[in-house]
Amino acid sequence: MHKNNSLLPYQRIIFPLDFPNLKEAKKYITLLKNHVGLFKIGLELFVSEGPLAIQTVVKETHAEIFLDMKFHDIPETVSGAQKAAHMHKAKFITVHCDEGSKLLIAVVDSVRNGTKVLAITVLTSLSEEDLKEIGIREELQDPVKLVLHRAELAQRAGCSGVVCSGKEVKAVRERFGKDFIVVVPGIRPSWTQISNDDQARIVTPYDAIKNGADYIVVGRPIRQAKNPLDVAKRIAEEIDKALKTI
C-alpha cells in the first residue's frame, strides 16, 4: 500500500487548467470543483493571468493547487522564483531534474508554507528515440532507467516526490517506498479517444493507481468529453476499483 491511502478516489485526480484565459478556465473550475482534488496551473494560464489564476481557484473551491511551472534555470534564479510561488501556498510545485542536484537542493531549501517539491523526471511526451536524439547516454535511454536515475537524485536532494509516466511508476514505487509521492500524467482511460495526442507513454487510471501512483493528472480525456463531469466521475470509480486491489 502506498501512502495517502486516506484520500478519497476523486481527491487523487489533478485537473490541468490548460486554457488561454481565466474565463475559459472558470467554466471547468465551477464544473469540477467538487470532483477533483487539485487544479494544476501551468505555463499557459499563469503567463496569461498570473497569480489571479491561483487566487480564483482558492477563492471558489476547496481544491488544492498544483503550480506546475517546471522551473529550469540556474539555482539562484529558480530558488527566487520558487520563493515567490510559495506565497500562494501551493500544495505542489515542480522543477526539472535536468540540472542535477544543485538545483534540486536549492529549490527544496527555498520552500515554505508546507509546499512540496516534485521533480520532473522524463516528460511523458518523450520516447526512447527522443531520448537518444537529445543526447542521453546509451545506458539511460530506456525511460525506466532514466526515471529511476533522476528519481534517486530527487530523493537525495530532499524532494517530496516525482512526476513520471505510468510506465515507470511501479519501478519508482518499489525502489523509493511508500512515502515518496508519485504523480502520473499521460492518463488515457481505455474508453476515451483523444484527438491529436502528443503523449508517448500513457496508461489508464486503473493501471496508474494499481501500480503505485498517488495522484493522476487527467486533462484532455475530461476536457474533450461531451460531458466532462461524467468522465471525471468514471475516472474516480476506476481509481476506487484500483485501490481495492492494493
C-alpha positions in Angstrom: 0.0 0.0 0.0 1.4 3.4 -0.9 0.9 6.5 1.2 -2.1 8.9 1.0 -4.4 5.9 1.4 -6.8 8.2 3.3 -7.6 10.2 0.2 -10.9 9.7 -1.5 -10.7 8.5 -5.1 -11.7 11.8 -6.6 -9.1 13.6 -4.5 -6.4 11.8 -6.4 -7.4 13.4 -9.7 -5.5 16.5 -10.8 -7.1 18.5 -13.5 -4.9 20.8 -15.5 -6.3 24.3 -16.3 -4.6 24.4 -19.7 -6.6 27.3 -21.0 -5.5 30.6 -22.6 -7.5 32.7 -20.2 -9.3 32.7 -16.9 -12.7 33.0 -18.4 -12.4 29.6 -20.1 -10.7 28.1 -17.0 -13.5 29.2 -14.7 -16.1 27.0 -16.6 -14.1 23.9 -15.6 -13.3 25.2 -12.1 -17.0 25.6 -11.4 -17.9 22.3 -13.0 -15.2 20.1 -11.4 -14.5 21.8 -8.1 -16.2 19.0 -6.1 -14.9 16.2 -8.3 -11.1 16.7 -8.4 -8.6 17.0 -5.6 -6.3 19.6 -7.2 -6.3 22.1 -10.1 -3.0 22.3 -11.9 -1.9 25.7 -13.1 0.8 25.6 -15.8 2.6 27.9 -18.0 -0.2 28.8 -20.4 -2.7 30.1 -17.8 -0.1 31.6 -15.5 1.6 33.6 -18.2 -1.8 34.8 -19.3 -3.4 35.6 -15.9 -0.6 35.4 -13.3 -1.4 34.9 -9.6 -5.0 35.8 -10.2 -5.5 32.2 -11.6 -4.3 30.8 -8.3 -6.4 33.2 -6.3 -9.5 32.3 -8.2 -9.1 28.6 -7.5 -8.5 29.3 -3.8 -11.5 31.6 -3.6 -14.0 29.5 -5.4 -13.1 25.9 -4.5 -11.8 23.6 -1.7 -9.4 22.0 -4.2 -5.7 22.4 -3.7 -3.2 24.0 -6.1 -0.5 22.2 -8.1 1.6 25.0 -9.5 3.3 23.3 -12.4 5.9 25.8 -13.7 8.5 23.1 -14.4 11.3 25.5 -13.3 14.5 25.0 -15.2 17.3 27.6 -14.8 20.4 28.3 -12.6 19.8 27.5 -8.9 19.7 31.1 -7.7 17.1 32.2 -10.3 14.9 29.2 -9.7 15.2 29.5 -6.0 14.0 33.1 -6.2 11.0 32.1 -8.4 10.0 29.3 -6.0 10.1 31.7 -3.1 7.6 33.9 -4.9 5.4 30.8 -5.7 5.3 29.8 -2.0 3.4 32.9 -1.1 0.4 31.3 -2.9 0.6 28.2 -0.7 0.5 25.7 -3.5 0.5 22.1 -2.4 3.0 21.1 -5.1 5.5 22.9 -7.2 7.7 21.3 -9.9 11.3 21.6 -11.0 13.2 19.7 -13.7 15.9 17.2 -12.8 18.0 18.0 -15.8 20.3 20.5 -14.0 21.2 18.0 -11.3 21.4 18.0 -7.5 22.5 21.7 -7.0 19.2 23.0 -8.5 17.0 20.4 -6.7 18.7 21.2 -3.3 18.3 24.9 -3.9 14.6 24.6 -4.6 14.0 22.3 -1.6 15.8 24.7 0.7 13.7 27.6 -0.5 10.2 26.1 0.1 7.9 27.4 2.8 4.3 27.0 4.0 4.2 23.2 3.6 4.7 23.3 -0.2 6.1 20.1 -1.5 8.7 19.9 -4.3 8.1 17.4 -7.1 10.9 16.7 -9.5 10.1 16.2 -13.2 11.9 13.1 -14.3 11.1 12.4 -18.0 8.3 14.1 -19.8 5.5 11.7 -20.9 5.7 13.1 -24.4 9.3 11.7 -24.8 10.0 8.3 -26.3 13.2 6.2 -26.2 14.0 7.6 -29.7 13.6 11.2 -28.4 16.0 10.5 -25.5 18.5 9.2 -28.0 18.1 12.3 -30.2 18.7 14.7 -27.4 21.9 13.0 -26.3 21.0 11.0 -23.2 23.8 8.4 -22.8 23.0 5.0 -24.1 22.7 3.1 -20.8 19.9 5.6 -19.7 17.9 5.8 -23.0 15.4 3.3 -21.6 12.9 5.7 -19.9 12.6 3.4 -16.9 16.3 3.6 -16.2 16.5 7.3 -16.7 13.5 8.0 -14.5 14.9 5.8 -11.7 18.3 7.6 -12.0 16.6 11.1 -11.8 14.2 10.0 -9.0 17.3 9.0 -6.9 18.8 12.4 -7.4 15.4 14.0 -6.4 15.1 11.9 -3.2 18.7 12.6 -2.2 18.1 16.3 -2.7 15.1 16.2 -0.4 12.2 16.4 -2.9 8.9 15.0 -1.7 8.4 13.0 -4.9 8.5 12.9 -8.6 6.4 13.2 -11.7 6.8 10.2 -14.1 4.7 8.3 -16.5 2.6 5.2 -15.6 5.1 3.1 -17.4 7.7 3.8 -14.7 5.5 4.3 -11.6 5.8 0.7 -10.4 9.6 0.7 -10.5 9.7 4.1 -8.7 7.3 2.9 -6.0 9.3 -0.3 -5.5 12.6 1.5 -5.4 11.7 4.5 -3.2 9.0 3.3 -0.9 5.6 4.4 0.2 6.5 7.8 1.5 7.8 9.1 -1.9 4.9 10.9 -3.7 4.4 9.9 -7.3 2.3 11.9 -9.7 1.4 10.4 -13.1 0.3 12.4 -16.1 -0.3 10.9 -19.6 -3.5 9.3 -18.3 -5.8 7.8 -21.0 -8.9 5.8 -20.0 -9.4 2.9 -22.3 -12.9 4.1 -23.1 -11.9 7.5 -24.4 -10.4 8.7 -27.6 -8.1 11.7 -27.8 -7.5 13.8 -31.0 -4.0 14.9 -31.9 -2.5 13.2 -28.9 1.2 14.0 -28.3 1.7 11.7 -25.3 4.1 8.8 -25.9 4.0 6.9 -22.6 0.4 6.5 -21.5 -1.6 4.3 -19.1 -5.2 4.0 -17.8 -6.3 5.5 -14.5 -6.7 2.0 -13.1 -3.2 0.8 -14.0 -1.5 4.0 -12.8 -3.1 3.7 -9.3 -2.7 0.0 -9.1 1.0 0.3 -9.9 1.6 2.9 -7.2 0.5 6.5 -8.3 -0.7 8.7 -5.5 -2.2 11.2 -8.0 -3.0 11.2 -11.7 -3.2 14.2 -14.0 -6.1 13.9 -16.3 -6.7 16.7 -18.8 -7.8 16.1 -22.3 -9.9 13.0 -21.6 -12.1 15.2 -19.4 -11.7 18.5 -21.3 -12.5 17.0 -24.7 -15.5 14.9 -23.5 -19.1 15.8 -24.4 -19.9 15.5 -20.7 -16.7 16.3 -18.7 -18.3 15.7 -15.3 -19.4 12.2 -16.3 -15.8 11.4 -17.3 -14.4 12.7 -14.1 -16.9 10.5 -12.1 -16.0 7.4 -14.2 -12.3 8.1 -13.6 -12.9 8.3 -9.8 -14.8 5.0 -10.0 -11.8 3.4 -11.8 -9.5 4.7 -9.2 -11.7 3.3 -6.5 -11.6 -0.2 -8.1 -7.8 0.0 -8.4 -7.4 1.0 -4.7 -9.4 -2.1 -3.7 -6.8 -4.3 -5.4 -3.8 -2.9 -3.5 
